[in-house]
């Protein structure tokens, strides 16, 4: 059930919502060390949502790493590029994160 409306939530709805959240995170990759903390705050909110999924969506292991690795991506451009490309592929597979 949707917490706000009480309407049933489907797995497809949860996946689409997760994809949209991931898309926002991808678009707000930290450009400075100071931005990493704020990015992690947003990532934590998505992690809590994914962990409490009503439909139990199957979250690829790579997504959990992405949500935990902003500091590594900030320091290592090659790692960042590889990880971001892989997450973008998952987001596209999940429907692109577009409502």
MDAnalysis code that builds the backbone (N, CA, C; Angstrom):
import MDAnalysis as mda
import numpy as np

u = mda.Universe.empty(297, n_residues=99, atom_resindex=np.repeat(np.arange(99), 3), trajectory=True)
u.add_TopologyAttr("name", ["N", "CA", "C"] * 99)
u.add_TopologyAttr("resid", np.arange(1, 100))
u.add_TopologyAttr("resname", ["UNK", "UNK", "UNK", "UNK", "UNK", "UNK", "UNK", "UNK", "UNK", "UNK", "UNK", "UNK", "UNK", "UNK", "UNK", "UNK", "UNK", "UNK", "UNK", "UNK", "UNK", "UNK", "UNK", "UNK", "UNK", "UNK", "UNK", "UNK", "UNK", "UNK", "UNK", "UNK", "UNK", "UNK", "UNK", "UNK", "UNK", "UNK", "UNK", "UNK", "UNK", "UNK", "UNK", "UNK", "UNK", "UNK", "UNK", "UNK", "UNK", "UNK", "UNK", "UNK", "UNK", "UNK", "UNK", "UNK", "UNK", "UNK", "UNK", "UNK", "UNK", "UNK", "UNK", "UNK", "UNK", "UNK", "UNK", "UNK", "UNK", "UNK", "UNK", "UNK", "UNK", "UNK", "UNK", "UNK", "UNK", "UNK", "UNK", "UNK", "UNK", "UNK", "UNK", "UNK", "UNK", "UNK", "UNK", "UNK", "UNK", "UNK", "UNK", "UNK", "UNK", "UNK", "UNK", "UNK", "UNK", "UNK", "UNK"])
u.atoms.positions = np.array([
    [0.828, -1.193, 0.000],
    [0.000, 0.000, 0.000],
    [0.870, 1.253, 0.000],
    [0.451, 2.205, -0.784],
    [1.113, 3.502, -0.804],
    [0.842, 4.197, 0.523],
    [1.896, 4.677, 1.168],
    [1.755, 5.297, 2.493],
    [0.925, 6.569, 2.452],
    [0.947, 7.271, 1.330],
    [0.215, 8.529, 1.232],
    [-1.228, 8.339, 0.787],
    [-1.448, 7.467, -0.192],
    [-2.793, 7.334, -0.755],
    [-3.530, 6.087, -0.293],
    [-2.808, 5.109, 0.226],
    [-3.431, 3.856, 0.624],
    [-3.713, 2.926, -0.537],
    [-3.343, 3.338, -1.745],
    [-3.567, 2.523, -2.942],
    [-2.543, 1.397, -2.999],
    [-2.905, 0.287, -3.617],
    [-1.937, -0.805, -3.764],
    [-0.739, -0.372, -4.602],
    [0.421, -0.898, -4.254],
    [1.654, -0.592, -4.986],
    [2.103, -1.865, -5.690],
    [2.402, -1.739, -6.973],
    [2.875, -2.897, -7.720],
    [4.397, -2.900, -7.740],
    [4.954, -4.052, -8.054],
    [6.406, -4.152, -8.199],
    [6.881, -3.209, -9.304],
    [6.109, -3.101, -10.375],
    [6.482, -2.203, -11.475],
    [6.545, -0.756, -10.996],
    [5.599, -0.358, -10.145],
    [5.609, 1.001, -9.596],
    [6.843, 1.223, -8.728],
    [7.179, 0.226, -7.915],
    [8.350, 0.356, -7.049],
    [9.632, 0.444, -7.872],
    [9.726, -0.360, -8.906],
    [10.910, -0.337, -9.766],
    [11.009, 1.011, -10.470],
    [9.902, 1.516, -10.974],
    [9.900, 2.815, -11.662],
    [10.319, 3.923, -10.702],
    [9.833, 3.880, -9.481],
    [10.203, 4.882, -8.477],
    [11.684, 4.795, -8.120],
    [12.177, 3.577, -7.948],
    [13.603, 3.389, -7.639],
    [14.462, 3.897, -8.788],
    [14.050, 3.617, -10.022],
    [14.798, 4.085, -11.185],
    [14.832, 5.610, -11.225],
    [13.720, 6.248, -10.897],
    [13.677, 7.715, -10.877],
    [14.622, 8.269, -9.812],
    [14.643, 7.645, -8.649],
    [15.553, 8.083, -7.576],
    [17.008, 7.884, -7.989],
    [17.304, 6.759, -8.594],
    [18.669, 6.519, -9.066],
    [19.059, 7.536, -10.135],
    [18.136, 7.858, -11.027],
    [18.410, 8.848, -12.069],
    [18.765, 10.193, -11.415],
    [18.030, 10.580, -10.380],
    [18.333, 11.842, -9.695],
    [19.716, 11.796, -9.046],
    [20.063, 10.653, -8.457],
    [21.392, 10.522, -7.866],
    [22.475, 10.592, -8.933],
    [22.239, 9.929, -10.060],
    [23.209, 9.972, -11.155],
    [23.415, 11.407, -11.650],
    [22.346, 12.169, -11.670],
    [22.418, 13.547, -12.155],
    [23.022, 14.502, -11.126],
    [23.206, 14.028, -9.899],
    [23.739, 14.905, -8.848],
    [25.035, 14.349, -8.257],
    [25.799, 13.651, -9.091],
    [27.085, 13.125, -8.623],
    [27.905, 14.262, -8.004],
    [28.537, 14.026, -6.864],
    [29.314, 15.078, -6.206],
    [30.467, 15.580, -7.081],
    [30.576, 16.898, -7.160],
    [31.667, 17.521, -7.906],
    [32.747, 18.047, -6.968],
    [32.477, 17.971, -5.659],
    [33.462, 18.420, -4.666],
    [33.343, 17.522, -3.437],
    [34.385, 17.514, -2.641],
    [34.373, 16.704, -1.414],
    [33.233, 17.138, -0.498],
    [32.918, 18.414, -0.507],
    [31.844, 18.928, 0.347],
    [30.473, 18.391, -0.072],
    [30.303, 18.062, -1.334],
    [29.017, 17.571, -1.835],
    [28.787, 16.085, -1.561],
    [29.828, 15.370, -1.201],
    [29.709, 13.926, -0.978],
    [28.737, 13.626, 0.158],
    [28.826, 14.354, 1.244],
    [27.959, 14.107, 2.403],
    [26.482, 14.284, 2.053],
    [26.156, 15.348, 1.353],
    [24.762, 15.579, 0.960],
    [24.278, 14.486, 0.012],
    [25.160, 14.031, -0.889],
    [24.794, 12.964, -1.810],
    [24.479, 11.692, -1.024],
    [25.326, 11.398, -0.033],
    [25.091, 10.202, 0.783],
    [23.762, 10.278, 1.531],
    [23.370, 11.452, 1.954],
    [22.078, 11.607, 2.646],
    [20.943, 11.198, 1.715],
    [21.003, 11.635, 0.465],
    [19.978, 11.242, -0.504],
    [20.050, 9.743, -0.804],
    [21.259, 9.213, -0.897],
    [21.432, 7.782, -1.164],
    [20.864, 6.940, -0.022],
    [21.064, 7.390, 1.207],
    [20.532, 6.656, 2.364],
    [19.016, 6.574, 2.313],
    [18.368, 7.644, 1.887],
    [16.910, 7.623, 1.774],
    [16.471, 6.558, 0.770],
    [17.164, 6.464, -0.356],
    [16.825, 5.432, -1.340],
    [17.113, 4.041, -0.788],
    [18.212, 3.880, -0.084],
    [18.524, 2.567, 0.500],
    [17.416, 2.116, 1.444],
    [16.927, 3.020, 2.286],
    [15.837, 2.669, 3.213],
    [14.588, 2.262, 2.436],
    [14.296, 2.989, 1.366],
    [13.130, 2.668, 0.542],
    [13.282, 1.291, -0.092],
    [14.447, 1.018, -0.645],
    [14.677, -0.283, -1.280],
    [14.609, -1.426, -0.265],
    [15.137, -1.192, 0.922],
    [15.143, -2.231, 1.954],
    [13.742, -2.514, 2.490],
    [12.860, -1.538, 2.401],
    [11.507, -1.734, 2.920],
    [10.497, -1.962, 1.800],
    [10.977, -2.352, 0.647],
    [10.129, -2.585, -0.515],
    [8.983, -3.538, -0.172],
    [7.777, -3.088, -0.430],
    [6.587, -3.902, -0.177],
    [6.566, -5.116, -1.094],
    [6.986, -4.923, -2.325],
    [6.938, -5.990, -3.335],
    [8.228, -6.796, -3.405],
    [9.232, -6.400, -2.628],
    [10.483, -7.141, -2.618],
    [11.205, -7.111, -3.952],
    [11.365, -5.915, -4.522],
    [12.044, -5.842, -5.817],
    [13.472, -6.352, -5.694],
    [13.932, -6.976, -6.771],
    [15.266, -7.551, -6.813],
    [16.255, -6.452, -7.183],
    [17.035, -6.020, -6.206],
    [17.992, -4.935, -6.424],
    [19.362, -5.548, -6.736],
    [19.895, -5.259, -7.917],
    [21.215, -5.793, -8.254],
    [22.270, -5.335, -7.239],
    [23.212, -6.219, -6.965],
    [24.281, -5.944, -6.000],
    [25.033, -4.664, -6.348],
    [25.209, -4.403, -7.625],
    [25.905, -3.204, -8.074],
    [25.255, -1.925, -7.547],
    [23.935, -1.919, -7.437],
    [23.237, -0.720, -6.949],
    [23.630, -0.426, -5.508],
    [23.723, -1.451, -4.675],
    [24.126, -1.234, -3.281],
    [25.531, -0.633, -3.235],
    [26.435, -1.115, -4.100],
    [27.780, -0.540, -4.152],
    [27.729, 0.918, -4.597],
    [26.933, 1.183, -5.617],
    [26.811, 2.557, -6.106],
    [26.375, 3.492, -4.981],
    [25.408, 3.057, -4.200],
    [24.887, 3.902, -3.129],
    [25.902, 4.111, -2.007],
    [26.919, 3.263, -1.939],
    [27.934, 3.366, -0.887],
    [29.281, 3.910, -1.355],
    [29.450, 4.163, -2.643],
    [30.785, 4.436, -3.186],
    [31.021, 5.855, -3.700],
    [30.230, 6.821, -3.312],
    [30.411, 8.178, -3.851],
    [31.802, 8.717, -3.570],
    [32.333, 8.444, -2.399],
    [33.670, 8.948, -2.069],
    [34.738, 8.313, -2.964],
    [34.563, 7.035, -3.285],
    [35.517, 6.355, -4.167],
    [35.401, 6.922, -5.587],
    [34.158, 7.100, -6.060],
    [33.972, 7.665, -7.404],
    [34.570, 9.066, -7.492],
    [34.454, 9.832, -6.416],
    [34.996, 11.188, -6.419],
    [36.514, 11.170, -6.578],
    [37.162, 10.177, -5.969],
    [38.627, 10.088, -6.018],
    [39.158, 9.368, -7.257],
    [38.358, 8.492, -7.853],
    [38.835, 7.633, -8.939],
    [37.905, 7.753, -10.151],
    [38.294, 8.593, -11.093],
    [37.465, 8.855, -12.265],
    [37.160, 7.633, -13.103],
    [38.116, 6.727, -13.225],
    [37.905, 5.522, -14.015],
    [36.855, 4.620, -13.352],
    [36.989, 4.462, -12.040],
    [36.005, 3.676, -11.285],
    [34.629, 4.330, -11.418],
    [34.606, 5.659, -11.303],
    [33.342, 6.387, -11.405],
    [32.681, 6.139, -12.752],
    [33.448, 6.269, -13.808],
    [32.894, 6.094, -15.145],
    [32.305, 4.699, -15.324],
    [33.054, 3.679, -14.921],
    [32.576, 2.301, -15.065],
    [31.307, 2.063, -14.249],
    [31.324, 2.531, -12.996],
    [30.177, 2.278, -12.129],
    [28.944, 3.048, -12.606],
    [29.130, 4.284, -13.000],
    [28.005, 5.099, -13.464],
    [27.398, 4.496, -14.726],
    [28.217, 4.060, -15.649],
    [27.692, 3.434, -16.866],
    [26.879, 2.180, -16.543],
    [27.357, 1.387, -15.612],
    [26.643, 0.166, -15.229],
    [25.306, 0.498, -14.561],
    [25.302, 1.512, -13.716],
    [24.053, 1.912, -13.039],
    [23.083, 2.515, -14.055],
    [23.591, 3.311, -14.984],
    [22.717, 3.867, -16.025],
    [22.047, 2.754, -16.824],
    [22.778, 1.692, -17.090],
    [22.200, 0.554, -17.817],
    [21.063, -0.076, -17.009],
    [21.270, -0.236, -15.722],
    [20.219, -0.807, -14.862],
    [19.002, 0.111, -14.843],
    [19.236, 1.409, -14.718],
    [18.122, 2.369, -14.707],
    [17.326, 2.258, -16.006],
    [18.012, 2.147, -17.121],
    [17.310, 1.988, -18.398],
    [16.526, 0.686, -18.428],
    [17.107, -0.397, -17.916],
    [16.402, -1.678, -17.866],
    [15.173, -1.593, -16.983],
    [15.241, -0.749, -15.959],
    [14.110, -0.576, -15.034],
    [13.080, 0.412, -15.553],
    [13.230, 0.882, -16.744],
    [12.243, 1.789, -17.310],
    [12.713, 3.216, -17.429],
    [13.975, 3.452, -17.145],
    [14.554, 4.764, -17.365],
    [14.318, 5.777, -16.270],
    [13.474, 5.460, -15.315],
    [13.240, 6.411, -14.241],
    [12.474, 7.630, -14.671],
    [11.677, 7.474, -15.713],
    [10.865, 8.575, -16.209],
    [9.403, 8.224, -15.986],
    [8.691, 9.140, -15.357],
    [7.263, 8.893, -15.080],
    [6.406, 9.195, -16.298],
])
